């Protein structure tokens, strides 16, 4: 007989990316929130950093009447925060905490951390202090709320995401033992650092010592807080089997559960609205390409793109460019290809000459100078993308069937050139390509297929592994996702396989393409949070059972 799963009465979840759009964890939390809010209305409370001060946060609406009495009492004790709603589907309660006052107590806090958990904060630099003070303040918010409104009769979870929340998780662990704690690492700090430093991660994973590597890569403090949190928390989780293996080898702790990242597709347009948005996106991309290149590319052009954080090797931007370079000489390619690189660089300003051409609405037959980029960069001579294009002599010549364009800005709808948001632009693609070397999950391919765009990824991405598990073998482009086998050393083979897949796709008939697009959409529906939330319920159950055991010991 299976035991009944224990459900929490309250969940507090903290992350540096609550109401703070800086990376993929924002997407994880903001798309999952609706499902949790439906399950436990206003008993799921998100805690993020108040990075905004007097300015208003664009992702948050303050409500001065919400929890007003508690907020006033907390302020009297020196704890300051804003209470309101996160402006996402479900509109959950969010608390943005002011962590600045705690810098004055930093040394005492780190001493407490060392004495209780042997966390090495001596070698801290960069964002370690900022993250730690936020994490500490977030935990004080939960402690204060608990003493005001809750007691041991309530089943309560505190869930921290990434090493940045570790200090707070450990604080709750010590000060509120009746609360079940969960810690999710979305990518180990040391694993990301090994990959980012061009060291082979996978073949040697079994031989790496996480502690030793943290000294070698100057990551002692981040690694220390992450490792100690993983070892002391009630339930330790990550997002894919790849990262689970990383945790075992580098943090010396098996995860309790893998919590795959789902998606909420409520904002994907349907029917005629989808068709209209797709046409708008394609027209805009082709207009920009034609104005920049002095070409007359029509709607029969194959539009492909890659996107994500500017991690040149980890996200596979390097192998994407290499594949497009090889595609230039591929005899199987039957269409013109425009390949976009949508990763935010050190962007300066929109190109005025490009903006002027777009405004004129005229057709031009000569390219602009540097026809590879839409916005000027502050570091034009030291940029990785532009450097590789120069090395490969890829200059978007008129006779080239493959043109590569770098769009180096955040696509928020007001960049000055494209002026469409990422989600309004992505559906204009024919193919999306994410050949990641280091990708614990991989939201970009999941977003692509949700917008009916088939994509190429690798089996070093958690999403790629999941797609293979659904297929029961290697997923192919006609299944909606082409998953390429990637290792530490097969860069060239990966580039060839991307090239071959794009050439193959260019030859498909309309009906075949529609089938691939339909299969992509079907696959995305299997990754909705409504399916994946069950994994979280198991994690809550384990953490609450451990908290219950502590209560009985008391």
Secondary structure, DSSP 8 states (H G I E B T S, - for coil): --------SEEEEE-TTTT--SSHHHHHHHHHHHHHHHHSTT-EEEEEE---TTS--TTEEE-TTTTHHHHHHHHHTT--EEEEEESSTT--EEEEE--GGGGGGHHHHHHHHHHHH----TT--TTHHHHHHHHHHHHHHHHHHHHHH--TTS-EEEEEESGGGHHHHHHHHHH-TTSEEEEEESS-HHHHHHHHTT---STTGGG--HHHHHHHTT-HHHHHHHHHHHHHSSEEEESSHHHHHHHHHHSS---SEE----B--TTS--HHHHHHHHHHHHHHHHHHHHHHHT----TTSEEEEEEES--TTTTTHHHHHHHHHHHTT-TT--S-EEEEEEE--SEEEE-HHHHHHHHH----SS--SSTTBSEEETTGGG-HHHHHHHHTT----TT-SEEEEE--S--BS-SSSS-SBHHHHHTT-SEEE---SSBSS-HHHHHHHHTT--EEEETTBHHHHHHHHHHTS---GGGTEEEE---SS-HHHHHHHHHHHHHHHHT--HHHHHHHHHHHHHHHHTTBHHHHHHHHHHHHHHHHHHHHHHHHH-
